[in-house]
């Protein structure tokens, strides 16, 4: 161990034992702040954060659009089903008077049959 390393170990032991209070040494506080800022700047790249945020936004928009399209497709299918049911009901309603007239006319012209086959 070098002389500097030994001095550092002694200094850290003294700090751990409460013999040194670094909060009362402004020069050390400045050094610590500078080193923290340097390490944070290395770890946090603004361009990388912006790229990640843009990618996340794009993914969120894609997911949102997929969900909206799925809901719209479901609603469209439901509305088509309702429309086809209305078409069937509407066409049966419009055919009803015609069918009723045909049945009434055929009833006038049918033979008068009985259960034993004699009229």
ZIWO-V704309 format. One line per field, one symbol per residue. ss: DSSP state (h for helix, s for strand, l for the rest). psi: psi as a letter, one per 30 degrees, with the letter a starting at -180 (. if undefined). A space follows every 10 residues. Layout:
# ZIWO-V704309
ss: ???
psi: ???
This chain:
# ZIWO-V704309
ss: llhhhhhhhh hhhhhhllll lhhhlhhhhh hhhhhhhhhh hhhllhhhhh hhhhhhhhhh hhhhhhhhhh hhhhhhhhhh hhhhhhhhhh hhhhhhhhhh hhhhhhhhhl lllllllll
psi: kleeeeeeee eeeeeefgfk jffgjeeeee eeeeeeeeee eeejjeeeee eeeeeeeeee eeeeeeeeee eeeeeeeeee eeeeeeeeee eeeffeeeee eeeeefeegl liklegfk.
